[in-house]
Every structure is written in structure tokens, then in C-alpha cells.
Amino acid sequence: MNTKTIWLTGCSSGLGRALVNEFTSAGHTVAGCARREDRISKLRETFPEPHYFSAVDVSNDSEVESFCREAYAQTGVPDLVINNAAIINDPAPLWQIPADDFDRLTAININGTANVIRHIVPLMEKNGGVIVNLSSGWGRSTAPEVAPYCASKWAIEGLTQALAQELPTGLVAVPMNPGVINTAMLQTCYGEHADNYSDANTWSKTAAPFLLGLDASNNGEAITAP
């Protein structure tokens, strides 16, 4: 079997946690990070070496740098990097959202993605590989009361397509809309109506092989998970 090394942010809940299950069960090696130490500790217990998990706030560049250095020492160069870490604002009109909340969201959703890219491209440029930055349907459309989240995901679309134009040969970057999945984030916006959508574990069974199948032909393509 052709196994791969996959690095994943936001690995402790939602889509990220579901992908960890799928990738590891298929024999791939995963290095993941998320903010909550308690959940990271559980992941370490469930998925011991050669996997690697660390508590990291992706908005902090020095923490990201340490994660990349330590993950590289444990797993080697990643074949696939998935920038999944993100938060959403409590639904409200833009002018009612506190500045600190707006800044925190953009620091994680935008700066966090850039921080990972800053440190993984030099590691990957010799061997090649795929960088997937998770976008959203709200990175290609809009809705009321989630303006900060929309802004961050529109930024991910532009950032990723520009990145695709400047990466060294052999590296691939794509923005991916995962679709509408019943996660805690969706429940924040949809309430009980989130139950009308498939959960993360169901989604990951098709999303994981789809992600593993991305290649140079997808560079810069705005894709949507099946």
C-alpha cells in the first residue's frame, strides 16, 4: 500500500478529528495540532507513534514553527498538509461583533493558515506535495450575521489561488469547500437544523480518499469535497 504522511491542523474536533480516524485506519501517518491540550492528550493515547500530536495555537507563529520542526523530526516530510483549523463568530450583525472577537477569528482562520504555509513550504519543496486550505461555501457566497467568517474564507480562496501561482514546481495548493456538515460550528449557525446534514464521520469516508487523490492537475483549482 502506498502510505502517506499527512499533517492536519484543527485535528481534535469536527472534520479534522474525523479525518484522523480515516487516515490512520487506512495506514497513513498523521501529525496533527489543535489548541486544547486535553483533546491532544487523548489523541496521543489513541494514536501513538509514529503519529504525532501537539497542542498549538496556529495564530502564534512561534508555536507553529515548533510544531513543524517537531512533526518533521517524528514523521518526516509531509505529502499532504490540510489547514483545517478555524473558528466562527457568534451570529450577529458585523457592527455588533466586538473587535477582539473579529481579530481572534481572522488571526486563526487567515494568519494561522499563512503561518503553517510559511514553515511547511521549505520542508516540502524538494519532495513535492499537496497543500489543502479549507474554505467554505461562505468563502464563495455570503450570509448575514457571519460576515467575519465569510471574510476569512474569501481570504483563504484568494490566498490559496495566489499561492498556487508562486509555489515551486512539484508543490500544489488548493482551496477546498468541504460542504455543509453537521459539526459544532454548523450548530452555532443552524441550531437544530444542523441535524438535517450528514455528520463529520460520514463526510470523512469520502473526503479522505478524495483528498489523497489530489495532484498537480488540481493546482489552484477551487474544489469542493464530494
Residue pairs with C-beta under 8 A, 6 or more apart in sequence:
1 27
3 26
3 27
3 28
3 29
4 28
4 29
4 79
4 80
4 212
5 28
5 29
5 30
5 31
5 75
5 76
5 77
5 78
5 79
5 80
6 23
6 28
6 29
6 30
6 31
6 78
6 79
6 80
6 81
6 82
7 30
7 31
7 32
7 71
7 75
7 78
7 80
7 81
7 82
7 120
8 16
8 19
8 20
8 23
8 30
8 31
8 32
8 33
8 81
8 82
8 84
9 16
9 32
9 33
9 34
9 56
9 58
9 82
9 83
9 84
9 85
9 112
9 116
10 16
10 33
10 34
10 58
10 84
10 85
10 86
11 17
11 19
11 20
11 30
11 32
11 33
11 34
11 43
11 53
11 84
12 32
12 34
12 35
12 36
12 39
12 40
12 43
13 34
13 36
13 39
13 183
13 184
14 181
14 183
14 184
14 185
14 200
15 84
15 134
15 178
15 181
15 183
15 200
15 203
15 204
15 207
16 32
16 34
16 82
16 84
16 85
17 200
18 199
18 200
18 201
18 203
18 204
19 82
19 84
19 204
19 207
19 208
19 211
20 30
20 32
20 43
20 47
21 201
21 204
22 204
22 205
22 207
22 208
23 30
23 208
24 30
24 47
24 51
26 208
28 212
29 50
29 51
29 75
30 47
30 51
30 52
31 51
31 52
31 53
31 71
31 74
31 75
31 78
32 43
32 51
32 52
32 53
32 54
33 40
33 53
33 54
33 55
33 56
33 58
33 67
33 85
34 40
34 53
34 55
34 56
34 85
35 55
35 56
35 57
35 85
36 55
37 55
40 53
40 54
40 55
43 51
43 53
44 53
47 53
49 74
50 74
50 75
51 75
52 70
52 71
52 74
52 75
54 66
54 67
54 70
54 71
56 63
56 64
56 66
56 67
57 63
57 108
57 112
58 64
58 85
58 108
58 111
58 112
58 113
58 115
58 116
59 104
59 107
59 108
59 111
59 112
59 115
60 115
61 115
61 118
64 112
64 115
64 116
64 118
64 119
65 115
65 119
68 116
68 119
68 120
68 123
69 119
71 78
72 123
77 123
77 124
77 126
77 127
77 129
78 120
78 123
78 124
78 129
79 127
79 129
79 130
80 129
80 130
80 131
80 132
80 211
80 212
80 214
81 116
81 120
81 124
81 129
81 130
81 131
81 132
82 132
82 134
82 211
83 112
83 113
83 116
83 117
83 131
83 132
83 133
83 134
84 134
85 108
85 109
85 112
85 113
86 108
86 109
86 112
86 134
86 152
86 185
87 104
87 105
87 108
87 109
87 185
88 105
88 146
88 149
88 185
88 188
88 189
89 97
89 101
89 102
89 105
89 146
89 147
89 148
89 149
90 97
90 101
90 188
91 145
91 146
91 188
91 189
92 145
93 144
93 145
93 147
94 147
94 148
97 147
97 148
101 148
102 148
105 148
105 149
105 152
106 148
106 151
106 152
106 155
109 149
109 152
109 153
109 155
109 156
110 152
110 155
110 156
110 159
113 133
113 156
113 159
114 159
117 131
117 163
120 131
121 131
121 167
121 168
121 171
124 131
124 171
125 168
125 170
125 171
127 170
128 170
128 171
128 172
129 170
129 171
129 172
130 171
130 172
130 173
130 174
130 211
130 214
130 215
130 218
131 160
131 163
131 167
131 171
131 172
131 173
131 174
132 173
132 174
132 175
132 176
132 211
132 214
133 156
133 159
133 160
133 173
133 174
133 175
133 176
134 156
134 175
134 176
134 177
134 178
135 153
135 156
135 157
135 160
135 175
135 176
135 177
135 222
136 149
136 153
136 177
136 178
137 177
137 179
137 180
138 146
138 149
138 150
138 153
139 150
139 152
139 153
139 154
139 156
139 157
139 175
139 177
140 154
140 157
140 177
140 222
142 150
143 150
143 189
145 189
146 189
156 175
157 175
157 222
160 173
160 174
160 175
160 220
161 173
161 175
161 220
161 222
163 173
164 172
164 173
164 174
164 219
164 220
165 220
167 173
167 219
170 216
172 214
172 215
172 216
172 218
172 219
173 219
173 220
174 214
174 218
174 219
174 220
174 221
174 222
174 223
175 222
175 223
176 211
176 223
176 224
176 225
177 222
177 223
177 224
177 225
178 203
178 207
178 224
178 225
179 203
179 224
179 225
180 186
180 197
181 197
181 198
181 199
181 200
181 203
182 194
182 195
182 196
182 197
182 198
182 199
182 200
183 194
183 199
183 200
186 194
186 197
187 194
190 197
203 225
206 225
206 226
207 225
207 226
210 225
210 226
211 225
214 223
